[in-house]
Amino acid sequence: MLKTKYIFLFIFIMTTFSLFTVYEMNNEDKSELEQARSNSGVSLIESEKGATRYQVFGEENSPTVVLIHSFNGFLESWDSNINALVNAGYRVITYDLFGRGLSDRPHVDYDLSLFRHQLDGVLKAVGATNVHLVGSSFGGVIASDFAYHYPDRAISLVLVGPAGWSAQEGRNPLLDIPLLGDLAFHYFGQKILRPKVEAYLFNQSKFSDVVEQWANYASYPGFTRSALSTLRHSPVLDYSNGWIQLGKLGKPTLFIWGKQDVSFPFANTEKIPTLIPHAKIIGIEDAAHWVNVEQAQQVNEAIVSFLFASDSSS
């Protein structure tokens, strides 16, 4: 009898705790995020789903390059790459994906259609039609998906350490369990993700400021919820069908991959000639997943050379 009483007490406590957490997630305080926006004077694009932080560099009439950051990224992830592209004669657009940086964290399923429509909205807001798409990690998946749905608007693709291939670690099945995964990510999401972000860098001590910048953005309410929803609803770890479609699309495509990438290992490049026969592949030493951060000069030279070739052939 006493044992049954304790069981019911435990169930009551867990139910109350779970309901409180769900309430807390559905009533997130946006004041911190809005204060950060106010302090930095950001530019925002408003849409039905929420506000997107964005930046535009270069001349308005120049060919346009869109830089799409990674799953755990933010628009500053491209700071070391922008000037090289602008100096090469391109207009550059960067933005924060929903749930990241200083963009909103809408209460929706974070599937590819969400990110596709977000990108579409950014391009329409800045008056860009035909663009070169450059995506890092999950940003590469978004770029490929956008090119598939809007082939006339994508001139070429540069995929920098793209997600959607075999990963060193698969997704923890516990995260797919309703409520349990939500509770785990709500309270421990940053601790779960931080080691993965640190592993994005081959030389972690040299670029520790990038990790701290991630931690700052990850501290705003809604980040862990958005990250978990992206894992659940987007092909972060398996974009096999998408790569097949990209191969059929025939768009000029360049893969740039850090040879020390432990998130999505460089060995995945062995599959590219079969799936995307026309693609070019460049491997870069002393770089992990965020190769554009660690070896910016090599990445910049590769991107500019590829874009010049794509523009001259189009």
Residue pairs with C-beta under 8 A, 6 or more apart in sequence:
18 179
18 183
21 182
21 183
21 186
21 187
22 179
22 182
24 186
25 182
25 186
25 225
26 107
28 105
28 221
28 222
28 225
29 221
30 104
30 221
32 220
32 221
33 102
33 104
33 105
33 220
33 221
33 222
36 102
36 220
37 44
37 53
37 102
40 102
42 53
42 102
43 53
43 54
43 55
43 56
44 51
44 52
44 53
44 54
45 51
45 52
45 54
45 95
45 121
45 122
45 125
47 117
47 118
47 121
49 98
49 104
49 106
49 108
49 114
49 117
49 118
50 98
50 103
50 104
50 105
50 106
51 103
51 104
52 95
52 96
52 98
52 103
52 104
52 118
52 121
52 122
53 75
53 95
53 96
53 101
53 102
53 103
54 75
54 93
54 94
54 95
54 96
54 122
54 125
54 126
55 75
55 93
55 94
55 95
56 91
56 92
56 93
56 126
57 82
57 85
57 86
57 91
57 92
57 93
57 94
58 85
58 86
58 89
58 90
58 91
58 92
59 91
60 91
60 127
61 91
62 89
62 90
62 91
63 89
63 90
63 91
63 132
63 155
63 307
63 311
64 90
64 91
64 92
64 93
64 128
64 130
64 131
64 132
65 85
65 90
65 91
65 92
65 93
65 131
65 132
65 133
65 134
65 307
66 92
66 93
66 94
66 119
66 122
66 123
66 128
66 131
66 132
66 133
66 134
66 143
67 75
67 78
67 81
67 82
67 92
67 93
67 94
67 134
67 135
67 136
67 139
68 95
68 97
68 119
68 133
68 134
68 135
68 136
68 139
68 140
68 142
68 143
69 75
69 77
69 78
69 94
69 96
69 97
69 100
69 101
69 136
69 137
69 139
70 77
70 136
70 137
70 138
70 139
70 161
70 163
70 200
70 289
70 290
71 137
71 138
71 163
71 227
71 230
71 236
72 100
72 137
72 193
72 196
72 197
72 200
72 214
72 218
72 227
73 97
73 100
73 101
73 136
73 137
73 139
73 214
73 290
74 96
74 100
74 101
74 102
74 213
74 214
74 217
75 94
75 95
75 96
75 101
76 101
76 213
77 136
77 210
77 290
77 292
77 293
78 94
78 136
78 292
80 292
80 293
80 296
80 300
81 292
81 296
81 299
81 300
81 303
82 92
82 94
84 296
84 297
84 300
84 301
84 303
84 304
85 92
85 300
85 303
85 304
85 307
86 92
88 304
88 307
88 308
90 132
90 307
91 128
93 122
93 123
93 126
93 128
93 131
95 103
95 118
95 119
95 122
96 102
96 103
97 103
97 115
97 118
97 139
97 142
98 104
98 105
98 106
98 110
98 114
98 115
98 118
98 226
99 105
99 106
99 110
99 222
99 223
99 225
99 226
99 227
99 229
99 230
100 217
100 223
100 226
101 217
102 217
104 222
105 220
105 221
105 222
105 223
105 225
105 226
106 114
107 225
108 114
108 229
109 229
109 232
109 233
110 226
110 229
110 230
110 232
110 233
110 234
111 233
111 234
112 141
112 142
112 145
112 234
112 235
115 142
115 145
115 234
116 142
116 145
116 146
116 149
119 142
119 146
120 146
120 150
123 129
123 131
123 153
129 153
130 152
130 153
130 154
130 155
131 153
131 154
131 155
132 154
132 155
132 156
132 157
132 158
132 307
132 310
133 143
133 146
133 147
133 154
133 156
133 157
133 158
134 143
134 157
134 158
134 160
134 303
135 141
135 142
135 143
135 144
135 157
135 158
135 159
135 160
135 162
136 160
136 161
136 162
136 290
136 292
137 160
137 161
137 162
137 163
137 263
137 264
137 289
137 290
138 163
138 164
138 230
138 234
138 236
139 160
140 157
140 159
140 160
140 161
140 162
140 163
140 164
141 162
141 163
141 164
141 234
141 235
141 236
141 239
141 242
143 154
143 157
143 159
144 157
144 159
144 162
144 164
144 239
144 242
144 243
144 245
144 246
145 242
146 153
146 154
147 153
147 154
147 157
147 246
147 249
147 251
148 242
148 245
148 246
148 249
151 249
151 251
154 251
155 251
155 252
155 310
155 311
155 314
156 251
156 252
156 253
156 254
156 306
156 307
156 310
157 246
157 251
157 252
157 253
157 254
158 253
158 254
158 256
158 303
158 306
158 307
159 253
159 254
159 255
159 256
160 256
160 257
160 291
160 292
160 299
161 256
161 257
161 258
161 261
161 263
161 264
161 289
161 290
161 291
162 239
162 255
162 264
163 236
163 237
163 239
163 263
163 264
164 235
164 236
164 237
164 238
164 239
164 240
164 242
164 243
164 264
165 239
165 264
165 268
165 271
166 264
166 265
166 268
167 237
167 263
167 264
168 262
168 263
168 264
168 265
170 237
171 231
171 236
171 237
174 180
174 181
174 184
175 181
175 184
175 185
175 228
175 231
175 232
176 232
181 228
181 232
182 225
182 228
184 192
185 192
185 224
185 225
185 227
185 228
186 224
186 225
189 218
189 223
189 224
189 227
189 228
190 215
190 218
190 219
190 223
190 224
193 218
193 224
193 227
194 211
194 215
196 263
197 211
197 214
198 204
198 211
199 262
199 263
199 288
199 289
200 263
200 288
200 289
200 290
201 207
201 210
201 211
201 288
201 289
201 290
201 293
201 294
202 258
202 260
202 286
202 287
202 288
202 294
203 286
203 294
204 211
206 294
207 290
207 293
207 294
210 290
210 293
217 223
218 224
230 236
235 242
243 271
243 275
243 276
244 275
246 253
246 275
246 276
247 275
247 276
247 277
247 278
247 279
250 278
252 278
252 306
252 309
252 310
252 313
253 276
253 278
253 279
253 280
254 279
254 280
254 281
254 282
254 302
254 303
254 306
255 269
255 272
255 279
255 280
255 281
255 282
256 282
256 284
256 291
256 292
256 299
256 302
256 303
257 266
257 268
257 269
257 281
257 282
257 283
257 284
257 291
258 266
258 283
258 284
258 287
258 288
258 289
258 290
258 291
258 294
258 295
259 266
259 283
259 284
259 285
259 286
259 287
260 266
260 285
260 286
260 287
260 288
261 287
261 288
261 289
261 291
262 288
262 289
263 288
263 289
264 289
266 283
269 281
269 283
272 279
272 281
273 279
280 306
282 302
284 291
284 295
284 298
284 299
286 294
286 295
287 294
287 295
288 294
291 299
292 299
